[in-house]
Amino acid sequence: MVDVLLIQALISGLVCGLILFQSVFVAPVVFKELPEENRPIILRSLFPKLFKSIAAAGILFTLVTYIEGSNLLLSYLVGLFTFLSGLICYSMIGATNKARDEGNEKRFATLHRVSVLLTISVLAVNLIWIFIV
């Protein structure tokens, strides 16, 4: 039988890897190498995929926890937080893009900040939980 903790750790590792790859490699290259008018093309394609992947990983994490019959509340919280954060970030994309397109920098900055804070929180939760259990 496969160890549930190992599966959960692999899912968390995937989430962390996706977020770090996007933040450390993709975003800097896009902003450094692409002309400003071309940046939205790739960013508006990548971020929905990132947030959907995070949400899917959160669901998978929660399902693995449930199927195993774990009664560890922390495991459910990690999975549900990851799922909900991915879902919230994904659902904000349209409003964030609209604010940017309309030149509403204040609204864009607020929505972007929320998205970044949720993503950093997901990264932290998925990095730290394994040391608590």
N, C-alpha and C positions, 0 to 999 in steps of 0.2 A: 504494500500500500504506500502511496506517495504521501509524504509529510505535508500537511496543509500549511504549516508555517513556511516551508520552502516555496510552495506555490505562491503564497501571499508575498513573500520576499521578492520573488521573481516579478510579480506584477508591479510591486512598488518600484523595483529597479527599472522596469520598463517605463513607468510614469516619470521617474526622475531622469532617465536617459532622454526621453522625448523632450522634456522641458529644458534640460541643459543643452541638448543639441540645438534646439531652436534658438535659445538665448545666446549661447557662446559661439556657435558657428553660423547659423543661417542668418539671423538678424544683422550681425555686423557686416557680413558679406553683402547682403542686400543693400544696406545703407551706404556702404563704402563703394561698391562696384557698379551699382545700377543708377542710371539717371533718375532724378526725382519723379519724373512723369511715368516711369516704368515700375516703380516700387509697389504701387497699389496692386498691380496685376499679380505679382507673386505673393505678396502678403495676404491679399484677400482670398487667395487660393489655399495657402498653407495654414492660416490660423483656424479656419473652420475644421480642418482635418485634425489639427492638434487638439482642439477642445473636444471634438467628438471622440477621439482616441482616449483622452483622459477620462471622459464620462464612461466610455465602454469598459475601460480598465477598472473603474470604480464599481461598476455593476458586477464585473467578473470577480473582483475581490470580495464583494458582499455575498455573491452566490456561493463561492467556494467556502466562505465562512459559514453560511447557512447550511449547505449540504453536509458539511463536516459535523454540524450540530454543535458548533462552538457556543459556549455561553460567555465568552470573553467580550464584554461590551466594547472595549477599545477596538477590536477588529471590525466590528460593525460600524463604529464611528469613523474609522479610517476609510473604509469602503464607501460609506454614504457621503462623507465629506468630499472625497475625491470625485464621486459621481455628480453630486449637486454643484460643486464648483465648476466642473467641466461644462455642465448643462447651463449654468448661469452665464459663464463666459461666452459660450456658444450663442445663447439667446441675446446677448448684448451686441453681437457683431453688427447687425443691421443698423441699430441706433448709433453705434460708434462710427461706422462708415458714413452714415447720413450726416452726422455732425461734422465730420471732416470735409465731406463734399460741399456742405453748405457754409463752410468757413466758421462754424460755431466752435471756436477753439476752447472756450471754457467748458462746454458740454463734452467735447471730445476728450479734453484732459481729464475730466472727472470719470468718464466711462473707462478710459484707458487705464487710469490709476486703479480703479476697482478691479479690472481684469488682471492687471499686473499683481496687485496684492493677493487676489485669490490664487493666482498661479504660483506665486512664491509660497503661499501658505500650503498649497497642495504639495509642493516640493519639500517643504520642511516636515510636514506631517508624514509623508512617505519615506523620508530619510530617518526620522527619529523614532517612529513607533516600534521598530524592531528592537531597539535598545531598552524599551520599557517592558515588553512582555517577557 
